[in-house]
């Protein structure tokens, strides 16, 4: 039996027990981080990381994650 691909776990290091992840977890910042620069830099970092997978076998998932609010 093949396990379904989990982009949160594989790409972002978020284990299944922490899913669905909240926005802070997705960005890899502390819960309730309120510094706009820290949040913006974290968002840019995570988006750049996800874009490295756009040409791979799960490219549709990269778009889904990048477009999720």
MOPAC internal coordinates of N, CA, C and O (Angstrom, degrees):
PM7 1SCF
backbone

  N    0.0000 0     0.00 0     0.00 0    0    0    0
  C    1.4598 1     0.00 0     0.00 0    1    0    0
  C    1.5403 1   108.54 1     0.00 0    2    1    0
  O    1.2310 1   120.36 1   -51.12 1    3    2    1
  N    1.3190 1   116.92 1   128.88 1    3    2    1
  C    1.4509 1   122.74 1  -179.46 1    5    3    2
  C    1.5201 1   109.98 1   -90.05 1    6    5    3
  O    1.2310 1   121.25 1   -48.80 1    7    6    5
  N    1.3152 1   115.22 1   131.20 1    7    6    5
  C    1.4616 1   120.55 1   178.24 1    9    7    6
  C    1.5247 1   109.25 1   -77.82 1   10    9    7
  O    1.2310 1   120.51 1   -40.41 1   11   10    9
  N    1.3344 1   116.63 1   139.59 1   11   10    9
  C    1.4629 1   121.00 1   178.11 1   13   11   10
  C    1.5295 1   109.30 1   -64.81 1   14   13   11
  O    1.2310 1   120.76 1   -35.28 1   15   14   13
  N    1.3088 1   116.15 1   144.72 1   15   14   13
  C    1.4646 1   121.50 1   178.97 1   17   15   14
  C    1.5226 1   109.79 1   -69.69 1   18   17   15
  O    1.2310 1   120.43 1   -50.02 1   19   18   17
  N    1.2993 1   116.78 1   129.98 1   19   18   17
  C    1.4578 1   122.98 1  -178.91 1   21   19   18
  C    1.5336 1   108.79 1  -114.26 1   22   21   19
  O    1.2310 1   119.90 1   -83.09 1   23   22   21
  N    1.3389 1   117.80 1    96.91 1   23   22   21
  C    1.4626 1   120.04 1  -177.29 1   25   23   22
  C    1.5281 1   113.17 1   -65.27 1   26   25   23
  O    1.2310 1   120.13 1   149.91 1   27   26   25
  N    1.3163 1   117.36 1   -30.09 1   27   26   25
  C    1.4650 1   118.87 1   178.09 1   29   27   26
  C    1.5280 1   110.15 1   -63.41 1   30   29   27
  O    1.2310 1   120.59 1   137.78 1   31   30   29
  N    1.3163 1   116.49 1   -42.22 1   31   30   29
  C    1.4627 1   120.59 1  -179.71 1   33   31   30
  C    1.5158 1   111.96 1   -74.53 1   34   33   31
  O    1.2310 1   120.48 1   130.35 1   35   34   33
  N    1.3377 1   116.68 1   -49.65 1   35   34   33
  C    1.4596 1   121.54 1  -174.53 1   37   35   34
  C    1.5239 1   112.71 1   -70.23 1   38   37   35
  O    1.2310 1   120.16 1   135.55 1   39   38   37
  N    1.3094 1   117.30 1   -44.45 1   39   38   37
  C    1.4603 1   121.05 1  -172.82 1   41   39   38
  C    1.5186 1   113.48 1   -93.19 1   42   41   39
  O    1.2310 1   120.19 1   144.74 1   43   42   41
  N    1.3383 1   117.25 1   -35.26 1   43   42   41
  C    1.4563 1   120.13 1  -173.47 1   45   43   42
  C    1.5307 1   113.45 1  -111.93 1   46   45   43
  O    1.2310 1   120.40 1   177.41 1   47   46   45
  N    1.3331 1   116.84 1    -2.59 1   47   46   45
  C    1.4520 1   120.40 1   177.35 1   49   47   46
  C    1.5222 1   114.66 1    69.03 1   50   49   47
  O    1.2310 1   120.53 1  -152.10 1   51   50   49
  N    1.3351 1   116.59 1    27.90 1   51   50   49
  C    1.4637 1   120.88 1  -179.49 1   53   51   50
  C    1.5284 1   107.73 1  -102.11 1   54   53   51
  O    1.2310 1   120.23 1   -69.49 1   55   54   53
  N    1.3349 1   117.16 1   110.51 1   55   54   53
  C    1.4666 1   119.93 1  -176.60 1   57   55   54
  C    1.5335 1   112.02 1   -67.90 1   58   57   55
  O    1.2310 1   120.51 1   -21.81 1   59   58   57
  N    1.3317 1   116.62 1   158.19 1   59   58   57
  C    1.4712 1   120.59 1  -178.04 1   61   59   58
  C    1.5247 1   114.40 1   -54.20 1   62   61   59
  O    1.2310 1   120.31 1   145.23 1   63   62   61
  N    1.3375 1   117.01 1   -34.77 1   63   62   61
  C    1.4686 1   118.53 1  -178.84 1   65   63   62
  C    1.5231 1   112.90 1   -70.29 1   66   65   63
  O    1.2310 1   119.69 1   168.47 1   67   66   65
  N    1.3332 1   118.19 1   -11.53 1   67   66   65
  C    1.4677 1   121.90 1   176.49 1   69   67   66
  C    1.5316 1   111.46 1  -106.24 1   70   69   67
  O    1.2310 1   120.81 1  -162.82 1   71   70   69
  N    1.3205 1   116.06 1    17.18 1   71   70   69
  C    1.4577 1   121.08 1   179.29 1   73   71   70
  C    1.5183 1   109.76 1  -109.88 1   74   73   71
  O    1.2310 1   119.80 1   -32.22 1   75   74   73
  N    1.3113 1   117.99 1   147.78 1   75   74   73
  C    1.4544 1   126.06 1    -1.91 1   77   75   74
  C    1.5229 1   110.12 1   -70.30 1   78   77   75
  O    1.2310 1   120.95 1   -38.84 1   79   78   77
  N    1.3238 1   115.79 1   141.16 1   79   78   77
  C    1.4583 1   119.54 1  -177.23 1   81   79   78
  C    1.5282 1   111.89 1   -77.57 1   82   81   79
  O    1.2310 1   121.11 1   -34.02 1   83   82   81
  N    1.3247 1   115.48 1   145.98 1   83   82   81
  C    1.4679 1   119.46 1   173.48 1   85   83   82
  C    1.5329 1   107.78 1   -82.99 1   86   85   83
  O    1.2310 1   120.47 1    -9.69 1   87   86   85
  N    1.3043 1   116.71 1   170.31 1   87   86   85
  C    1.4644 1   121.44 1  -174.88 1   89   87   86
  C    1.5279 1   113.10 1   -57.85 1   90   89   87
  O    1.2310 1   120.30 1   139.85 1   91   90   89
  N    1.2979 1   117.04 1   -40.15 1   91   90   89
  C    1.4678 1   119.89 1  -179.40 1   93   91   90
  C    1.5242 1   110.73 1   -63.85 1   94   93   91
  O    1.2310 1   120.82 1   138.50 1   95   94   93
  N    1.3275 1   116.04 1   -41.50 1   95   94   93
  C    1.4717 1   120.42 1   179.54 1   97   95   94
  C    1.5191 1   110.27 1   -65.58 1   98   97   95
  O    1.2310 1   120.43 1   138.36 1   99   98   97
  N    1.3199 1   116.79 1   -41.64 1   99   98   97
  C    1.4648 1   120.51 1   178.13 1  101   99   98
  C    1.5227 1   111.45 1   -58.12 1  102  101   99
  O    1.2310 1   120.67 1   141.84 1  103  102  101
  N    1.3141 1   116.32 1   -38.16 1  103  102  101
  C    1.4589 1   120.86 1  -178.08 1  105  103  102
  C    1.5232 1   112.68 1   -83.77 1  106  105  103
  O    1.2310 1   120.46 1   164.81 1  107  106  105
  N    1.3273 1   116.73 1   -15.19 1  107  106  105
  C    1.4546 1   119.43 1  -178.76 1  109  107  106
  C    1.5185 1   113.09 1    74.76 1  110  109  107
  O    1.2310 1   120.81 1  -149.35 1  111  110  109
  N    1.3217 1   116.05 1    30.65 1  111  110  109
  C    1.4658 1   120.98 1   177.26 1  113  111  110
  C    1.5234 1   108.85 1  -115.84 1  114  113  111
  O    1.2310 1   120.56 1   -13.83 1  115  114  113
  N    1.3193 1   116.54 1   166.17 1  115  114  113
  C    1.4505 1   120.85 1   178.96 1  117  115  114
  C    1.5207 1   111.94 1   -64.72 1  118  117  115
  O    1.2310 1   121.20 1   -30.49 1  119  118  117
  N    1.3217 1   115.31 1   149.51 1  119  118  117
  C    1.4663 1   120.72 1   178.48 1  121  119  118
  C    1.5301 1   109.27 1   -59.74 1  122  121  119
  O    1.2310 1   121.49 1   -47.94 1  123  122  121
  N    1.3006 1   114.75 1   132.06 1  123  122  121
  C    1.4616 1   124.57 1   179.63 1  125  123  122
  C    1.5334 1   113.62 1    69.94 1  126  125  123
  O    1.2310 1   120.88 1  -156.85 1  127  126  125
  N    1.3391 1   115.92 1    23.15 1  127  126  125
  C    1.4730 1   119.66 1   173.12 1  129  127  126
  C    1.5150 1   107.55 1   -53.91 1  130  129  127
  O    1.2310 1   120.13 1   -47.84 1  131  130  129
  N    1.3303 1   117.36 1   132.16 1  131  130  129
  C    1.4589 1   119.26 1  -177.20 1  133  131  130
  C    1.5272 1   114.05 1  -122.20 1  134  133  131
  O    1.2310 1   120.28 1  -175.96 1  135  134  133
  N    1.3267 1   117.07 1     4.04 1  135  134  133
  C    1.4609 1   119.25 1   178.04 1  137  135  134
  C    1.5324 1   109.30 1   -82.16 1  138  137  135
  O    1.2310 1   119.72 1   -64.99 1  139  138  137
  N    1.3328 1   118.14 1   115.01 1  139  138  137
  C    1.4661 1   120.83 1  -176.92 1  141  139  138
  C    1.5304 1   113.79 1   -58.09 1  142  141  139
  O    1.2310 1   120.19 1   143.02 1  143  142  141
  N    1.3345 1   117.23 1   -36.98 1  143  142  141
  C    1.4655 1   119.69 1   179.66 1  145  143  142
  C    1.5262 1   111.28 1   -66.35 1  146  145  143
  O    1.2310 1   120.40 1   137.22 1  147  146  145
  N    1.3187 1   116.84 1   -42.78 1  147  146  145
  C    1.4635 1   120.95 1   178.82 1  149  147  146
  C    1.5209 1   110.33 1   -61.79 1  150  149  147
  O    1.2310 1   120.34 1   137.44 1  151  150  149
  N    1.3198 1   116.95 1   -42.56 1  151  150  149
  C    1.4614 1   121.64 1  -179.97 1  153  151  150
  C    1.5255 1   110.48 1   -66.35 1  154  153  151
  O    1.2310 1   119.86 1   135.10 1  155  154  153
  N    1.3135 1   117.86 1   -44.90 1  155  154  153
  C    1.4718 1   121.86 1  -179.55 1  157  155  154
  C    1.5304 1   111.14 1   -63.44 1  158  157  155
  O    1.2310 1   120.44 1   137.26 1  159  158  157
  N    1.3223 1   116.76 1   -42.74 1  159  158  157
  C    1.4679 1   120.12 1   179.52 1  161  159  158
  C    1.5224 1   110.03 1   -65.76 1  162  161  159
  O    1.2310 1   120.05 1   138.66 1  163  162  161
  N    1.3188 1   117.51 1   -41.34 1  163  162  161
  C    1.4654 1   121.24 1   178.47 1  165  163  162
  C    1.5260 1   111.11 1   -63.54 1  166  165  163
  O    1.2310 1   120.33 1   138.73 1  167  166  165
  N    1.3261 1   116.98 1   -41.27 1  167  166  165
  C    1.4675 1   120.49 1   178.76 1  169  167  166
  C    1.5262 1   110.60 1   -64.27 1  170  169  167
  O    1.2310 1   120.46 1   135.50 1  171  170  169
  N    1.3169 1   116.73 1   -44.50 1  171  170  169
  C    1.4690 1   119.96 1   178.04 1  173  171  170
  C    1.5221 1   111.03 1   -61.10 1  174  173  171
  O    1.2310 1   120.42 1   137.63 1  175  174  173
  N    1.3277 1   116.81 1   -42.37 1  175  174  173
  C    1.4619 1   121.80 1  -179.93 1  177  175  174
  C    1.5305 1   111.18 1   -61.98 1  178  177  175
  O    1.2310 1   120.54 1   133.12 1  179  178  177
  N    1.3293 1   116.58 1   -46.88 1  179  178  177
  C    1.4586 1   119.93 1  -178.06 1  181  179  178
  C    1.5323 1   111.24 1   -67.93 1  182  181  179
  O    1.2310 1   119.98 1   140.92 1  183  182  181
  N    1.3156 1   117.64 1   -39.08 1  183  182  181
  C    1.4698 1   119.93 1   178.63 1  185  183  182
  C    1.5204 1   110.76 1   -65.80 1  186  185  183
  O    1.2310 1   119.99 1   138.78 1  187  186  185
  N    1.3075 1   117.63 1   -41.22 1  187  186  185
  C    1.4657 1   120.87 1   177.68 1  189  187  186
  C    1.5204 1   110.30 1   -62.55 1  190  189  187
  O    1.2310 1   120.42 1   138.98 1  191  190  189
  N    1.3123 1   116.81 1   -41.02 1  191  190  189
  C    1.4647 1   121.13 1   178.73 1  193  191  190
  C    1.5298 1   110.45 1   -63.03 1  194  193  191
  O    1.2310 1   120.26 1   133.41 1  195  194  193
  N    1.3249 1   117.10 1   -46.59 1  195  194  193
  C    1.4673 1   120.04 1   179.82 1  197  195  194
  C    1.5283 1   111.84 1   -63.27 1  198  197  195
  O    1.2310 1   120.37 1   144.45 1  199  198  197
  N    1.3097 1   116.90 1   -35.55 1  199  198  197
  C    1.4710 1   119.90 1  -179.59 1  201  199  198
  C    1.5294 1   111.99 1   -63.91 1  202  201  199
  O    1.2310 1   119.43 1   158.22 1  203  202  201
  N    1.3190 1   118.69 1   -21.78 1  203  202  201
  C    1.4663 1   120.31 1   177.98 1  205  203  202
  C    1.5235 1   111.58 1   -66.79 1  206  205  203
  O    1.2310 1   119.95 1   164.29 1  207  206  205
  N    1.3220 1   117.70 1   -15.71 1  207  206  205
  C    1.4603 1   122.29 1  -179.46 1  209  207  206
  C    1.5263 1   112.93 1  -100.21 1  210  209  207
  O    1.2310 1   119.50 1  -178.80 1  211  210  209
  N    1.3368 1   118.56 1     1.20 1  211  210  209
  C    1.4661 1   121.69 1  -174.86 1  213  211  210
  C    1.5225 1   114.23 1   -62.19 1  214  213  211
  O    1.2310 1   119.97 1   151.52 1  215  214  213
  N    1.3015 1   117.67 1   -28.48 1  215  214  213
  C    1.4669 1   119.91 1  -178.34 1  217  215  214
  C    1.5256 1   112.08 1   -93.78 1  218  217  215
  O    1.2310 1   119.76 1  -177.92 1  219  218  217
  N    1.3164 1   118.07 1     2.08 1  219  218  217
  C    1.4522 1   122.00 1  -176.18 1  221  219  218
  C    1.5131 1   113.56 1   -88.17 1  222  221  219
  O    1.2310 1   120.93 1     5.90 1  223  222  221
  N    1.3198 1   115.82 1  -174.10 1  223  222  221
  C    1.4650 1   121.17 1  -176.01 1  225  223  222
  C    1.5348 1   114.33 1   -67.41 1  226  225  223
  O    1.2310 1   119.90 1   164.14 1  227  226  225
  N    1.3066 1   117.81 1   -15.86 1  227  226  225
  C    1.4665 1   121.25 1  -179.90 1  229  227  226
  C    1.5273 1   110.70 1  -115.58 1  230  229  227
  O    1.2310 1   120.96 1  -142.39 1  231  230  229
  N    1.3181 1   115.77 1    37.61 1  231  230  229
  C    1.4669 1   120.59 1  -175.39 1  233  231  230
  C    1.5311 1   112.71 1   -59.40 1  234  233  231
  O    1.2310 1   119.81 1   145.67 1  235  234  233
  N    1.3168 1   117.96 1   -34.33 1  235  234  233
  C    1.4635 1   120.23 1   179.56 1  237  235  234
  C    1.5347 1   110.77 1   -62.93 1  238  237  235
  O    1.2310 1   120.57 1   146.10 1  239  238  237
  N    1.3165 1   116.51 1   -33.90 1  239  238  237
  C    1.4595 1   119.77 1   178.66 1  241  239  238
  C    1.5240 1   111.78 1   -68.33 1  242  241  239
  O    1.2310 1   120.26 1   147.63 1  243  242  241
  N    1.3301 1   117.11 1   -32.37 1  243  242  241
  C    1.4678 1   118.23 1   177.86 1  245  243  242
  C    1.5198 1   109.62 1   -62.93 1  246  245  243
  O    1.2310 1   120.37 1   137.72 1  247  246  245
  N    1.3269 1   116.89 1   -42.28 1  247  246  245
  C    1.4619 1   119.64 1   179.38 1  249  247  246
  C    1.5087 1   111.43 1   -64.34 1  250  249  247
  O    1.2310 1   120.75 1   139.26 1  251  250  249
  N    1.3340 1   116.16 1   -40.74 1  251  250  249
  C    1.4653 1   119.58 1   178.91 1  253  251  250
  C    1.5145 1   110.35 1   -60.87 1  254  253  251
  O    1.2310 1   120.00 1   132.69 1  255  254  253
  N    1.3318 1   117.60 1   -47.31 1  255  254  253
  C    1.4634 1   120.43 1  -178.88 1  257  255  254
  C    1.5295 1   112.04 1   -66.37 1  258  257  255
  O    1.2310 1   120.52 1   140.68 1  259  258  257
  N    1.3346 1   116.62 1   -39.32 1  259  258  257
  C    1.4638 1   119.78 1   179.86 1  261  259  258
  C    1.5216 1   112.29 1   -68.31 1  262  261  259
  O    1.2310 1   120.22 1   151.85 1  263  262  261
  N    1.3327 1   117.19 1   -28.15 1  263  262  261
  C    1.4580 1   120.69 1  -176.33 1  265  263  262
  C    1.5234 1   113.45 1   -96.01 1  266  265  263
  O    1.2310 1   119.93 1   168.53 1  267  266  265
  N    1.3265 1   117.74 1   -11.47 1  267  266  265
  C    1.4664 1   119.78 1   179.31 1  269  267  266
  C    1.5270 1   109.73 1   -65.38 1  270  269  267
  O    1.2310 1   121.26 1   -43.43 1  271  270  269
  N    1.3435 1   115.19 1   136.57 1  271  270  269
  C    1.4691 1   118.30 1   179.26 1  273  271  270
  C    1.5226 1   111.76 1   -71.05 1  274  273  271
  O    1.2310 1   120.10 1   180.00 1  275  274  273

